[in-house]
Amino acid sequence: MIMLRVLLFCLLSTSLAAQGIDFFHGSWSEALEKAEAEDKLIFVDAYAEWCGPCKMMSARVFPDAEVGEYFNANFISVKYNMEKAESEDFRQWHTASAYPTLLFINAENEVVHRLIGARQSEQLIREAGAALSRSEKDLDELRADYETDPTDEATFKYVRALIRAGESHLRVANDYLRRPSTDFTAPATLRLLFLATTEADSRLFDLLLEHREAVATLEGAEAVETQLQRAVRTTFDKGLEYRSADLLAAAVDKQALIDKDEANRLESEGEFAMALQGNDYKDFVKATKSYLKKGAADDVGRLRGAFAAITESSFKDYKEATDLAAEALSAAAARAEDGWRDYYQLARYLQERKRPEQALKAAEQSLTALADGPANYRRAVQGLVDELRAATK
């Protein structure tokens, strides 16, 4: 199970997962209006341009896939440079005495939770959960409200709380949507359908597809697309966790209803991931070659993930596994803007695998790709090149 979690973390990268936090770019008053309309808290990154910890969060934490998934689902996120005009309206209400100051603010413009200083990804998600807990009734209270008087609002809040608590919400949502009086043109119905569609192997997913355009008028076409893709990924990951061919097939079939090309990639990805967990070396080689050609081709994130997964797998010491890992990272390097880093990593990997000639080629490619980059990086890469040249004489 631990190996599987490592695999899922480092391997399965999609454009959805890679987006990190999607920051809202409207004014503060527009953010408040959006928070009220969507019944969400606002997450504010109040930063300064010169602040090192602020830069760290922008570079490493906010782009994190898990952070993005959590925050995009639960918050309206904004960021303001507190020393520039862009934050003028916000500063009429809120201040920051140190940077970064991270605020969770409700639609009434009240601070629910305040953090001073940078946080790593797991810490930030944990603090965000605390902010949600402070802003919402206890789950038992929401359950009581729902059971006493299952209005649209009570049902929505209860379902949302169940999702946030990691408890199953499907029965409640399905009961609501199966009512004889259900009106699929009503905003309350569409909002609940959008919220509750968290897995692809469900009736809710089919309903969201059926009413996709109507929901998009409320939530936006991009948000609906993201929700559908996230639901597919959840079912796909569950299929890998339980090694269920049926769930993987369901995820692929539902993805095909959204994007057939992506469905083909997903199918290849599933075969690769399942082969990595198995014991059949020939199956691993076949699935990996197929994945690099069909599933990961031209996708830097997937190619880097494939390299990481191969080098952590039980097949890592086989010669052909080394060839495939090198192929994956080399392909990523050729496509990435910062490809010199991949070439450098590849050179180190090949050096460890006792392939100095190949390692030297990768190191030289790293130096070429780095071009006029920072002097300290050039020194490091040049040092590796010199070391490998000496080793190959």
N, C-alpha and C positions, 0 to 999 in steps of 0.2 A: 504493500500500500504506500509506503514512503517513497519507493522508487517511482510509483505511478504519479504521485503528487509532484515529484521533481520533474518527471517527464512532461506533465501537463503544464507546469509553470514555464519551462524553458523551451518547449517545442511548439505548442499550438498557438500560433500567432496569427491573428486576422486583422484586417484594417479596422474592424470595430474595436477589437481589444486594444489596438495600439494607439487609439486617439487620445487617451488620457482625459483630463477634465476639459469639457467644452465650455469655455468662459463666455458669458453673455456680454455683449458690447454696447448695450444701451445705456441710457442715463440712470442715475440712482432712482429717480421717480418711476421710470419705466421698469426697473428691477423690482421695485415694491409692488407695482401693479401686476407684474408677471407672477410674483410670489403669491399674491392674493388670489389670482385667477387659478393658479395651479395648486394652491394650498400647500406651499412648500416654504422651508426656511431659505434665507439667502446666506451663502457662504462668501465671505469677503476676505481676499488676500490684500491687506494694506501693507504696501512695501515701499522701499526707497531704492533708487537706482544703484546706489553705491553699496548696498547691503549684501555682504557675502552669503549669509544664510538664506536670504531671499532668492539669490541666484541659484543656490543649491536646490531649493524647493522647485523652482521653475524648470530646472534642468533635469531633476531626478524624480521628484515626488509627483508633481502635477501631471506629467506625461505617463505615469505608471498606469498600466492597464487596469489593475484592480481598483486603484483609487478612482480612475475615470468612471468605471462601471458603477461604483457605489455613489459617487457624487452626482453624476449625470442623472441617476435614477431618483435621487432624494433631495437635491438642492438646485436653486438657481445660483450659479457661481459667477462672481465678478472679481476683478482685481484692479486696484487703483494705486498709481504712484502718488503717494501722499505729499509730494513736494512739487507736483505739477498741476496745471489747471484742470486736468481730467477728473481730479478728485474734489473739485471745489464744492459741488452740490453735496457730496457725501460728507465732507468735512464740516458742513453746517450742523450736522447731527452727531457725528462720531469723530473721535480723535485716536491717535496712536502715539504713545510715548516712547516706544521702542519698535524695532523692526526685525522680522515681520510681526505684525499683529494680525491674528486670524480670528475673525468674528463670525458668529452665527446669529443672524438677525431675522426676526419674524416680519410678517407683512405689515404689522403696526409700527415698524421701525424701532422695535425694542430688542436690545441685545439679550440673547438667550444664553450664549456661552462665548467666553473670550479666552484666547490663548496668546501668550507672549513668547516669541521665539519659534525657531524652526521645529518641524516634526518630521520623522521618517514616515514612510507610507503606512505601515501597520499602526503606528501611533496616531496618525491623522484620521484613519478610518475609525479607530476606537474612540477618539474624541468626538468625531462626527456623530457616532452612535449615541454618545452621552448627550449631545445637543438635541438629537431627536427625542430622546427619552424625556428631557426636560420640557420639551415643547408639546408633548402629546400626553393624553391620559394614559394611565396604566392599562395594560392589555386586558386585565380582568374587568376594569370599568367599561372599556369599549365593548367587550363581549356582552356585558350586562345591558348596555345601551342597545346593542343590536338585537339581543334576544327579547328585550322589553318592547321595543318599537323599531323594527327593521326598515327604517326610512332609507332613502337613497344615500343621504349623508352618513348615517350611522353604519350602513353596510360598507360604503367606500372606506371610511376611517378604520373600520374593523379589519377589512381585507388588507389595507395598507399596513396596519400594525402587525398582522400575521406574517406578511411578507418580510417586513423589517426584522421580526423576531425569529425568522427562519422556520416558522411553523407552516403547515399546509393550509392554504387558503382556498383550495380548489372546490371543496364542497360548498362553502359559503358563496363563492362567486357563481358557481354553476346553479345553485338554488335560486339565486337572484335572477339570473339570465333565463331560467326556465319558467319563470312565472307567466301565466297566461296573459297578464297585462303588460308584459315587457314590450317597450317601444324602442326599436333599434334606430330611431331617428332622434331620440331624446339625448341631450348632452350628458345627463347623469349616467345613462346606460353605456354610452360610448366611452366615457371616461373610465368607468369600472372595467369595461372590456379591455381597454388599453392597459390599465394597471395590472390586471390579473393574468395577462398572457405572458407567462414566464417560462413555459416549456412548449416545445413543438408537438410532442405526442399528446395532444389534448384537444378537446372540442373547442376550447377557448381560442386556440391558434387558428382553427378553421373559421371561427366566427370573425376573428379580427381580419383575416384575409377577405372574407365576404364583405365586411363593412369598412374596408381599408380607406376608401375615399372619404367617407363620412367622418371617420376618426381623424383623418389627416386635416380636415377643416378645423378641428379643435386643437390638435396637438402638433400639427405640422407634418408634412410628408417625410422629412428626414427622421423625425422622432419615431414615427411608425416603422420606418425601415429598420432603424436601430433596434427597436423592441422586437421585431420579428427575427432579426439576425441573432439577437441575444437569446431568444427562446430556442432557436435552433442549436446554438452553441451549448446551452444548458443540457438539452437532450443528448447532444453528441458527447459531452463530457461525462454524462451519467452512463452512457453506453460503454465508454472506455472504462469507467470505474468498476462497472459490474460485468465487464467483458461480454456485453450483450450485443450480438449481431443484429437482433431485431430493433433495438433502440438506435443503433448506428444507421441502419437502413431507413428507419423512420425519419431521422434527422436529415439524411440525404434526400429522401423523397420530399420532405417539406421545404428544404432549401431549393429544390428544383422548381417549386411553385413561385419562388421569389426570383431566382437567378440560376439558370441551368448550368452556366459555365462554373459558377461558384460551387454548385452541387457536385460537379465532376472533381473539382479540387478537394472538396470535403471528403468524398468517397476515397480518393487516393490517400488523403491524410489519415483517415481511419484505418485503412489497410496497413499503412506504415506504423502507426502507433500500436496497433494490435500485434504486428510482427515484432516490434521492439520488446513487447512483454512476453513473447513466446520463446520457444527453445529451438526453433527450426531455422538454422543459419541460411539455408537456401531460400526459404520464404522471406527472411529478413532482407537478403540481397535483392531479391526480385521486387519486393514492396518498396525498398528504398530507392532503387533505380526509377521505378514508376513515379514515386512521389517527387523526386528531384526533377523529373521531366514534365509531369502533369500538374502536380499539386503545389510545388514550391517555386516553379519556374518564374523568374522575374519578380519575385516577392522577397525583398531583402530580409524582412522579419522572419518569414518561414524558413528561408535558407540558413540564417543564423541559428534558428531554433533546431533545424535538422542537424547541423553540426554539433550543437550542444548535446542533443539527444543521442546521437551515434556514439560520441566520445564518452558518454556516461552509461552506455548500454552494456549488457553482458557479452556483446559481440565485439567490443572495442579493441581487443587485441588481435583480431584477424586482419590479415593484410588487406583484403578487399574492403573491410570496414574503414580502414585508414584512408584508402583511395576515395571512398564515397564521402567521408567526412571532409577531406581536402577539396573534393569537387564542390561540395555544398558551400564551404566558406569562401572558396575562390570565386564562385559565381556571385555570392553576396558582395564581395569586395569590388568586383567589376561593375556593380550596379549602384553601390552606395556612395553618397556624397563624401562620407568619411571613410571610404574604402581602405585607406592606408592602415587604419586600425585593424581591419579584418586581415589584411595581408600580413601585418606584424604578428597578429595572433596565430595565423596559419604557419608562419615561419617558426615560431616558438614550438608549436605543436609538432611540426615535421622534424624539428631538431630533437625533440624528446623521443620521437619515433625512430631515431637513427637514420634519417633521410637528409643528410646535409646538403646534397646538390639541390633537391627540391626546396629545402628550407632557404637556401641562398637565393634561389629565384624569387620566392615569395618575399623575402626581405628586400631585395632590389626593387620589386614592384611596389612595396610599401614606401620606399624612399622616393620613387618616381611619383607616386600618387600624392605624397605629402607635399611635393614641390617646394614652394616658399613658405611652408608652415612654420610654426614657432620653433625657435632655435633649439630649445631643450628637447623637443620631440625629435628633431632631425638628428641631434647628437645620439639619442637613444637608438634610433633606427640604424644610423650609420655604425654605431658600435656593434650592433648585431650583425650587420653586413660584414664588417671587418672580421668578427669572430668566426663567421661561417666561411668566409674566403680562406682564412687560415686553416680551417678544418678540412677543406676540400683540396688543399694543395698536395 
